[in-house]
Amino acid sequence: MDEEGIRKRSSNQEPDETPITKSKSMKLQKEVGLLSGIGLIVGTVIGSGIFVSPKAVLANVGAVGPCLVIWAACGVLATLGAFCFAELGTMITKSGGDYSYLMEAFGPIPAYLFSWASLMVTMPSSFAIICLSFAEYTAAPFYPGCDPPTIVIKCLAAAVLCEYLAFDQEDKGSWKVTITLVNALSVKWASYIQNFFAVAKMVIVIIIIVSGIVLLAQGNTKNFNNSFDGPPLSVGTISLAFYNGLWAYSGWNQLNYITEELKNPNRNLPLCIGIGIPLVTVCYVLINISYFTVMTSTELLQSPAVAVTYGDRVLYPASWIVPLFVAFSAIGSANGTCFTASRLPYVAGREGHVLKVLSYINIKRLTPVPAIIFYGAVAMLYIIPGDINTLINYFSFTVWIFYGLTVLGLIVMRFTRKDLERPIRVPLIIPILVLFVSIVLVLAPIITAPELPYLYCVLFIISGLVFYVLFIHFKFSWAQKISKPITMHLQMLLEVVPPEDVPE
């Protein structure tokens, strides 16, 4: 069945289905407003990171004072980087985030390498880390005083991902209401669910912060004595601490992936960033202070789940609410990540850098269903080797290579693309500072503590050039013969068609 046939099928819908009217063209709709945008940032950033990363940050710096400084500095860096992306997002109003900006600044090869690394490594591994974190906190109450077995955590994380991708054959082919599939069903549903989980996770954040302030007011400050007395710090250990801290802030650029779906982006994009990320930074610093009011550095490092230990000591007998709301937090982060990151294969497919079918949208729901399913399926593979701290280190190493390259593109376009309209224009010193920090973050671990996996990350990124030459530059006919029937069958199965138009 060709594209016209699928469009004709949409006219023979069941009475309870919403037909596509003339007022809705076959493209993504602008349905994300200011509050939903703030909720998306807060809901995506505040996920599993603040409940997982405190141990790793403290393990690298070794003392309470430097730990708190790292958390605050990560928030400042995320805010500066987000404002750089705000200029890019209002200057280049395409979804896809870094991909679209690299395409405009440096051409197709850097953009393709970003999409290659993101689709195969950074984004699915990020989704896997969130699901593993969800599994750790869900399993922790059933194994008091010890770490849950690794096999239990991995099986639970895999079960969550499988449920995301489950298809209910008995309900007339309708999708089950889970993270990946809610995003495939409706942008509005995804926004509503994201707002709900943003509120839910703020509940546990407020509980931890308020209880910590009360404990401080009662004089529980002994763990902050001599807070800067610790082992000597090196650039390498600080960089690794930043990696883990910045993982907790990952999501600061997620709105740039859905610029085409954001209402009034010139106003709402910087407002969402200016409100959302500083709010998250304050929350993170206060949460860490709360942790240290009841746990020494040694106790925090030995805790199998930091927030659960905190709840057991402070909120008993209501400590069960902590793992429950942490699970809500992880699910909300997974929903926001899935909602925004699935737009990258949508845009890359539209440009011809991945299978075209990944850029197609569902004729009934107007969502990029193939891209969402692809993203969830690849994430499943990262559950198998899933050591959270290792995944975070190499995820951060890879992603900051492209953050630095994207910010460099912003600086370059200040001189090469003066014709582009810039509703938001940040001082040039900000992207220069972010670029310098990204270079330090990438090079410092390699220089101070070289490990082969860093080399493997770089080699994997470069290996994308092989696929670029074979499938995109030369466009070998045999490759097209393979991809064409795959595209046709997926198009019929998922009822998807190409978007009608591409933004200027």
N, C-alpha and C positions, 0 to 999 in steps of 0.2 A: 504494500500500500504506500503511495507517495504522500507528499505533504498535503496536496490538495484533497486527497481521499480522507486523510485524518481530519482535516478541517471540516469536511462534509459530515463525518461521523459525529462531530460535536453538535450538529443541528438536531440529531436524533437522541436527545438526552432524556433521561428519566425525569418525571415531574419534580422530584425533590432536588434536582441539580440546578445550579445557577448557570444560565447560559451566558455566553460572552456577548455583550451588547456592543453597539457601535461606539458607545462612550468609553469602552475599554479596549485599547489596542493590544496587540500581542507583544507586550513588553512589561518589565517590572514596574509596579506602580509606586508612586510617592505616598507612603502610608506611615512613615516614621517621623513623629513630631519631636518637639523639644523635650518633653518629659520622657517620652519613650527613648530618645537618644541618650539622655542622662541615665535612665534606667538600664539601657544597653551597656553603657560604659561601666557603671557601678556593678551591674549584675554580671558582666563578663570578667572584669578585673578582680572583684572580690569573689573568688571561687575557692579552689582547694589550696592556693598558694600560701595564704596567710596561716593556714593550719598545718602545712607541710614544711615550708621553707625556713621557719625560725630556727629549727635544729641545724640546718645546713649553713645558714648565715653565721650562727654562733660558733659552729665547729670550725669555720675558717678564720674568724677573728679572735675567738677565745675569751672575750670579755663582754660585759653588759654594755658599757659605754660605746665602744666602737660598733657593736651590733645595732644599737639605736641610731647611731649616726648613719650607718649604711642604709637602714630603712628610710630615713628622711631623705638622704641623697638620691636614692633610687626614685623616690617620688618626684623630686625636683627634675631629675633627668627625664623621667617619663613625661612630665608636664612640658618641658622644653621641646622634647621630640614630638609630642602631640601637636604643639603649635606650629612646628615646621610642617607637619603633615596637614595641618589645617590650611596653610597657604597653598600647599600642593593640591589639596582636595577641592578648594574653591577656584583654583586656577585651571585644573584639569578635572572636569566634572564627569568623570567616568568611574564606574565601580571597578573594583579590582585592586585598590590600594597601590602598593609598591609596584605592582606589575605595570599599571597604566603610566605611572610616573617614570619608571625606567625606560619604557617604550618611547615616551616623549623626549626624554633627556638624552639617551644613549643609543636608541634603536632597538631592533628586535632581539639581538643575541643576549644582552644582559637581562632583558625582560623574560626571555625564554628560560634562561638559567634560573632566574628567580622562581618562575612557575614550576620548573622541574624540581628544584629543591623544596619548594613549599608543598607541592602536591604529594611528593613522595616521602618527605622527611618531616619538615617542621610542623605543618598543620596537623597531619594525622598523629604524630608523636605527642603533640600538645593535647589532642583529644584523648589519647591513651593515658597520659599522665593524669588528667582530670578524672577519668574513670577508675584508674588505679587508686587515686586518692579517695574517691568515693568508696571504693571497696574496703580500703584500710579502715576508714572511720566507721563504716557500717559493721565491719567484723569485730572491731576493737571491743565493744561491750560484751561480746561472747567469749573473750579471752582475757579476763581481768588479770593484770599483773604481768602479762607477757605479750610478745608479738604474735599476731595471728599467723598461722602457717602460710607460706608463700603460695602454695597451691590453692588455698582457699581464696586468697586475695585475687589471684589471676583468674580463677574460675568465675568469681563474682563479677569482676570487671568485664570479662568476656560475655557473661550472661547479660549484663547491662547493655553492652554494645549490640549483642544479638537481638535483644528486645527492641533496640532502636531501629534495627533493620527488618524486624518481623513484618510479615505481610499476612493479613487475615483473609484467607481464601473463602471463609464461610460468610463473611459479612458483605456479600456482593462486591467483593474486590476492593473494599474500602481500606484505607490505611489505619493501623492502630495509632492511638494518640501517644506517641513517644517522641523523644527529642528530635531525631533525624526526620521522622515522618510528620511531626507537627510542622516543622519548617517546610517540608515538601507540600503540605496541605494549604497553608495560608500564612502570608506575611503578618496579617493582623493577629492570628492565633499565636504565632511565635512572639510577637511584641507583647501581647497580653500575658502570656506565660512568663516571658522575661521580666515584665514588671512585677508579677506575683512573686517570683523567686527573688527578685531584687529586694522586695519588702521583707520576705522571709529571712533572707540572709542578714539584712540590717537588724532584724530582731535579735539574732544571736550575737551580732557585733555589738549592739548596744548593751546587751546583758553582760558581756565580758568587760566592756569598757566601764560601765557604771559600777559593777561589782569591784573592779580593780581600783577605781577612784575611791570607793568606800573603804577598801582595805588600806590604801595609802593614807587616807584621812585618819584611820585608826592607828597609824604609826608603823605599818609593815614596810619599812624602808631598808631593813638590814641588808637585803640582797643588792642594794645600790651603793653600798659603801665600797670605796676604792674600785669603782666600776670601770676604770680605765687601766687597772693593773692586770696585765695579761702577757702572753708571749709576744715577741716582736713581730711586727707585720711586714709583709713584703707586697710588692705590686701584684704578684701572682695570686697570693691568698686573698687580697682585697678584690681582685678581679673575679675570683671564684665566688666570693661572698656576694658581689654585685650580680653575678649570673643568677644565683638563687633568689636574691631579693627582687631582681627585675622579672624573674619568672612570676612572682606573685603579682607584679604589675602588668604582666602581659595581657594585652587587650586594649592598651591605651590608644592604639591606632585602628581599632576595629570599625569605627564609623566610616573610615575612608573606603572600606570595602563595599559600602552600600550607599555611596553618595547619590546614585541615581534614584534611590528610594527614600531619601531624606527630604522632608519638606523644608523649603527655604534654606538650603545648605549654607549660603553666605552668612546668614545670621545664626542658624542653629548649630552649625558645626563648631565654631569657636566657643559659643556659649556652653555647649555640652562638655567640651574639653575643659574650659575654665572653671566649671562648677564640679564636674565629675571627678577628675583626677586629684585636685587638692583635697576634696572630701575623702577620697580613698586613702591618701597619704596620711592625713590626720588620724583616720581610723586605724591604720596599720601601726603607727607609732604608739598610739594609746593601747592597742591590743597587746603589743609586745611588752609595754610597761606593766600591763595587768598580769601577763604571764610571769614576769620576774617578781611580782609582789608575793607569789606563793611558791615559786620554784627557784632554787639556785641554778647556776649555770650547769652544774653536773646533773642535777635532777631533770632539767629540761632536755639535755642531750640523751639521757637514758629513757626518756618517756617514749613509749611506742606510738602514742597519739597525743600531742601536746594539749590540744583543746579538751580532749576527754579527761586527761589528768587534771587539768585546771577545774573542769566541772565537778570531778569527784571530790576535790578538796574544798571547793567554794560553794557549790550549789546542791550538795547532797541534802535530802534524798531526791531532789528534782534534777540530778545530774544527767538523766537520760535525755533531756532536751538538747544537750550539746551535740552528741552524734547525730541526732535527728535533724537538727538545723544545719549542721555541717554538711550532711548529705543533701539537704535542700540547696545549700550554697554551691556544692559541686555540680548538681544537676542544672542549676541556673547558669553557671559558668559554661557548662557543656552546651546548653541551649544557645547562649549568646555566641559562643565560638562557632557552633555549627551554622547558625543563622548568617554570620558575616563571612566566615572563611569559605563557605560553599560558593560564594560569588566569584572567587578567584578562578576556579575551573570554568565557570560560566563565561567570564570575560576572556580567558586564555583560549577557550574553544571558539569563541566568536572571532578571535584574531587568527585562528588556524594553527595555534601552537600545541593544541591537544586535540583529541578526537572531537569533531564538530558536534557530535551528539551531546557533549557536555555543556554546550552553550544553548541547547534547546530548552524551551519552557513548556510546562504542561498547559494544554488548551483549556482546561477547566479552572485550574488553580492559579495560573500565571506565576508559577514558581519554578526555579531551575532544578527539577526533580533529579535528572541524571547526575548533575554535579553533586547534589547532596548525598545520593546513594554511594557514589564513588568515594567521596570523602569519608563516609562512615565505614565502608568496606576496607579501605587501606588502613584506617586506624586500628582495625581488628588485629592486623599483623604485629603491631607494636605492643600488644598485650603479652605476647609470648616471651620476649627477652626482658619484660618490663621491670627494670630496676629504676625507681623514680629519680634518685639523685643523679645517676649516670645519664638518664634521658634528659634531665633538666640541663646539665652542663653542656652536652653536645647540641641540644636544641638551641640554647642561648648563644653558643659560639657561632652556629650557622646563621641564626636570624640576625645577629648584630653585624655580620658581614654585609647583609643586604640593607639593613637600616642605614649603615654608614654610606653605602653606595647610593641609596635613595636621597639622603640628605646632601651628598655631593652633587647629585643631579639638580637639587634645588639651587645650590650655589652656582652651578654651571649655567642653568637657565636664566639666572639673573643677568647674565651677559650675552647669552646666545639667543634667548627668546624674550627680548624686551617687549615684543608685540603682544604677548599674552596678557589678558586682563587679570589683575591680582586684587580681588576684593579684600583679601587679608594679606598684609605684608609685614612679616616679622623682621626685626633688626638683624642685619647680616651676621652679627656676632653670635647670635643664638645657633644657627645651623653650623657655623664654624666650630663652636664649642661642642655641640653634639657629635660632629664628625670626629673631632679629636678624641672624645671619650670613647666612641665606638672603635677607633683604631687601637686605643690602649686596651680595651676589653678583648679585642680579638687577638692581639699580639702578645699581651702579657702572660697568659697561661702557657703559650707555646714557648716563650723565651725562658720563663722561670721554671716550668715543670713540663717539658715536652713529653707528649704521649702520642702513640701511634693513632689512636682514634681521631685526634684532631686532623692528622694527615688524611685519614680515610674520609673525613667529612669534606675536605677540600677536593680530594680526588673524585668523590662522588659528584660534587657540583660540576667539576670540569667534564666529567664523563657525559653530562647532558649534551655536550657539543656533538658527540657521535650521533645521537638521535636527531639533533637539529639538522645536521648535514644530510643524513639519510632520508628523513621523512619530511623535512620542511624546505630545506634549501634546494635539493635536487628533485624532490617529490617523485621518487621512483614509482613507476606504474604498478609494480607488484604490491607495494604498500597500500596504494589506493584501492586495489582489487580486494585486499583483505578488509580494509576499514569500511568500504561502502556497504557490504551486506550486514556487517555488525551494526552500523548506524541505522540501516533500514529496519532491522528486526527490533532494535531497542526503541526506535521511534514508534513502531506499532505497539509494542508491549507497554510502554510508558505513556502513550498518547501525548507526544511532545512534538513541537514544531519549532523552526528557527524564529528568533525574535524579528519583528517587522522592521525595526530600524535600529541604527547604532548612533549614539550621541556624537555630535560634532566634536 
